[in-house]
């Protein structure tokens, strides 16, 4: 790699660091707002620990998809699922932000990251379908584990990401366990009986 390419990669990495300060709607078990970078880290860890249960899946590709899935949020931030509406331009904004973010990269690396993000967004491969399912599971897991504000709506998670978490038997099984935890939290809140 040439020195100019290395400088471009470092510029990209510096910009991607903003994900460490991009907060999501969930909270850590200590009560601090969770960052997108932390979400992505544990999403990748989930893939790592369940990799043996995924025969026929290209785990490296799955990890790459997980790493880039929220990368565009480094520029415009995260929109919590509870605030996402039909017809919103979240996907277009993330695509545009990702194009800006990857601009300093050498063309082949830029193309790879953009292609991976497009694949994830379209769920156009078995790995992308799994990445979307694990993404929803990690969010629900954090919501169940986090020290959330008193008005946190646990019941929302009972319908959140159902399509994505029903597309693979392992993910569906994990979802069933997490739904039990979610119901317990929502019942404690008095939101369901």
N, C-alpha and C positions, 0 to 999 in steps of 0.2 A: 504494500500500500504506500502510495506517495505521501509526502509530508502534507500537501494541500488536502488530500483526502482525509488524512488523520485529523487535521484541523476541522474539517467539516463534520466528521463523526463526533468529535469532542463538542462542537457547537450544538449538534443534535442532542447529545447526552445532557448537556447543560440545560437545554430547553425542556427535555423530558423530565428533569428533576422537579419541575413544577408540580408533577403528580403527587409529590410528597406533601404539598400544601393544599392540594385540591381535596376538599372535604366532601364526604357523602352524608347521607341522612342517618346512617347508623352510628353507634357509639361503641367504643371498646369496652371490655369488661371493667375497666377502671373509670369509665364515664367520659373519656375524651372522645371528641369527634374522630371518626375513622377517615383516613385518607384513601384516595383511589389507589395509590401505590401499595398501601397495606392490603387492600382488597385484592389487588392483582397478585401480590405475593402469596396470600393464602389460597387463592384460586389455583395457582401453579402447584402449591404444596398438595392440594387435594388431588390434582391429576397425578402427581408423583406417588402418593400413597395408595391410590386406587388403580394404578397402571396395570397391575397383574390381572385385574378383573376386566380388562379391555382387550381381549384377543382380536387380532386383525386390525387394530387401530395403530396408526403411526403416532406414537406418543410424543416424539420430538415435534412433529407438526402441530399436535394438539397443544403442547406447551407454547409454541410460537404464537398460535392463535390467541391463547389466553394472555400472553404478554402484550400483544398489540390491541386487544379488543377495546380498551378504554384509553388508549394512548392520546387520542385527539382531545380528551378532556383536560389535558395539560394547558390548553389555551383558553377555552371557554367554560370550563368547569363541568360539574355533574348536575344533571337534572334528576332529582329523586323520582322513582317510579310513580309514586303517589301523585306527583304533579305533571306527569307526562299525559298529554291529551292526544286524541286522534287527530291527525293532520298536522301535528307539530313537526318542526323541521329538525329534530334532534340528529337524525342520521346525516342529513345534508350538512349540518353544522360540524359534526364530528369529522366527516370526510374532508370538508374544506380546511378545518384546523389541522388534520393529519397531513394534508398536502403542504401546508405552510411549515409545519413542524419538521417534516422530512426533507425539506428543500436543500439543506446543507449536505445531505448524504450523497455518496457516489450513486450514479443512476441505478445500478443493479440492486443495491441495498434499498434504495428508495422504492423501487418497483416491487421488491419482495414484500416490504412492509405494507405498502398500499394494497397489493394483491391479497395478502393474508387478511387484512382488515375487510376487504370486499367479500372474501370467502366467508369470514365470520358473519358479517352483516347479512349475507344472503343464505346462510346455513346451507351452503352448496356442497358440503362433503360430510361424511360421517364424523370426522374430527370437529368440524364447525358446529354440527348439531350437538355434539357432546360438550364443546366449549360453552355454548349457550346454556345448556342444562346445568353444568357445573357452576357457571356464573350466577344463575338464579339461586342455586343451593348455597353457595358461599354467602350471598346476601342474606338469605333467610337464617343461616347458621349464625351470622354476626348479629342479626336483629334479636335472635333468641338468647344469645350469649351476652350481648352488650348491656351496659348499665344505662338504659335509655330514659329519657324524660318521662314523667308520669303520664303525659297525654299521648305517648307513642302508640300507634295503632297496630297492634299485633295481628288483629283479625284480617287486616289487609293482606298479610302474607299467605293466608289460606287460599287465596285465588291468584296470587302473584306468580307469574311464570309457569302456570299449569301446562301450557302447550310445550314449552321447552323442557320441562322436567318429566314429561311423560313419553319422550321420544326414545328412551333407552331404559332397559330393565334395571340396571344398576342405579341410575339416576332416580328412577321412579321409586325404588326401594328406599333409597336415602331420603327422598322427599317424604315418604310415609312416616319415617321416624321423626323428621323435623316437624312435620305437621302435628304430630302428637305434642311436641314441645310447644309449638305455636298455640295450639288450642288451650294448653294449660295456662300460658301467659295471658291469652285473651280472656279466659274464664276468670282468672284472678282480677283482671281489670273490670269485669262485669260486662264486657262487650259481646260475649256469647255465653250461652248456658248449656 
